[in-house]
Amino acid sequence: MKFNTKVIHAGVHPDVATGAIMTPIYQTSTYVQEEIGVHKGFEYSRTGNPTRQALENNLAAIEEGKFGACFGSGLAAIDAVIKMLSPGDEVISTNDLYGGSYRIFTTIFEKYGIKFHFVDMLNINNIKEKINSKTKLIWVETPTNPMMNIVDIKKVCELAKENKTMVAVDNTFATPYLQNPLSLGADIVMHSVTKYLGGHSDVVMGALVSNDSKIAEEIYRIQNSSGAVCGPMDSFLVLRGIKTLHLRMQRHCENGEKIANFLAQHPKVENVYWPGLTSHPNHDVAKSQMKDFGGMISFTLVGDSLEMAKQIVSKTELFTLAESLGGVESLIGHPSTMTHASIPREERIKSGVVDSLIRLSVGIEDVTDLIDDLTKALN
Ligand SMILES: *Cc1c(COP(=O)(O)O)cnc(C)c1O
């Protein structure tokens, strides 16, 4: 089955009891047993729920995986991955990481004796230097936030295989429409379903997908034991959202390209970070592992004026000032005072997050309206 068919059909079946074409919202905590141990495959909704299961199977299929598991948020999914490790184990992670991932690694799991190394993964030697017999996991995020760096997933996975280390990829920015890390050799794919998969800014959810039955067994054990599951209503909303993932992503990419080109030619704009531009330092890697380049764009202003950046993000009308990304509506954000405010200024500037950096989550509105909006704000 091709991707565009899978998003609509994979994992979902008409309801056996009624013929309902849409997967019902099984709003139930428990299931009647005919006699002890005799049931229809469901016992308790933390362990399993038919609406959630349909979504888990759909997600597995669109990520080229066999096993899907959904959680109450993206961070709950990350939490489950790190809980597969033991005290003394080490993790190598990208250094320009989603802030929440950095926070859970350093403020929650370091306390339990897991050690995290944060390296620039654009140079594979930085990973090699940190790998040792205690390394159990390499945590990759690509494209990264907000600099849109592209990590070579295949190269990282080859290095990990030589060292018998697991690789997990946070695929939130790319979505399975653009990139399938399992096919490139990764062991686990993680999603903040909150973003493009849900797609309508109305759900917080996370997911893990894998191909290895042993890894999946561990994930399901932790999902059930720690209990950070998502509810049936949210599962329904995401199943519905995913049915248009391919159409939305196609438009996000088309609008992204037009806006990246518009910004690249604007006299007040200094740098544009979008992996589809041939000027992007990792454009070739992006081209080899991604189907297209998405709708996430960052840019800086000539003169790097903080005041001007603040004015621009407050003057746009269609681009709404907000955190998050991946919804149908366009959002604008200012990383140095919003998502990255807790990072010391010098460190943040070293990684490219300068005072005037502005991040766009380009939505699926009419692109001429979006460009008009940016033109007015920039003037
Ligand atoms: C939002 C996000 C997360 C965290 O997901 P939540 O659903 O907010 O818990 C993790 N990684 C990336 C790249 C994200 O954008």
The ligand as an SDF file (V2000), in Angstrom:
LIG
                    3D

 15 15  0  0  0  0  0  0  0  0999 V2000
    6.8090   19.3720   20.8660 C   0  0  0  0  0  0  0  0  0  0  0  0
    7.9710   18.5110   20.6990 C   0  0  0  0  0  0  0  0  0  0  0  0
    8.2820   17.4980   21.6200 C   0  0  0  0  0  0  0  0  0  0  0  0
    7.4690   17.2670   22.8770 C   0  0  0  0  0  0  0  0  0  0  0  0
    6.1860   16.8240   22.5990 O   0  0  0  0  0  0  0  0  0  0  0  0
    4.8960   17.1780   23.5200 P   0  0  0  0  0  0  0  0  0  0  0  0
    3.7840   16.5480   22.7670 O   0  0  0  0  0  0  0  0  0  0  0  0
    4.8150   18.6780   23.6040 O   0  0  0  0  0  0  0  0  0  0  0  0
    5.1530   16.5510   24.8450 O   0  0  0  0  0  0  0  0  0  0  0  0
    9.3940   16.6980   21.3740 C   0  0  0  0  0  0  0  0  0  0  0  0
   10.1690   16.8890   20.2920 N   0  0  0  0  0  0  0  0  0  0  0  0
    9.9100   17.8620   19.3850 C   0  0  0  0  0  0  0  0  0  0  0  0
   10.8080   18.0100   18.2030 C   0  0  0  0  0  0  0  0  0  0  0  0
    8.8180   18.6970   19.5600 C   0  0  0  0  0  0  0  0  0  0  0  0
    8.5730   19.6680   18.6540 O   0  0  0  0  0  0  0  0  0  0  0  0
  1  2  1  0
  2  3  1  0
  2 14  2  0
  3  4  1  0
  3 10  2  0
  4  5  1  0
  5  6  1  0
  6  7  2  0
  6  8  1  0
  6  9  1  0
 10 11  1  0
 11 12  2  0
 12 13  1  0
 12 14  1  0
 14 15  1  0
M  END
$$$$
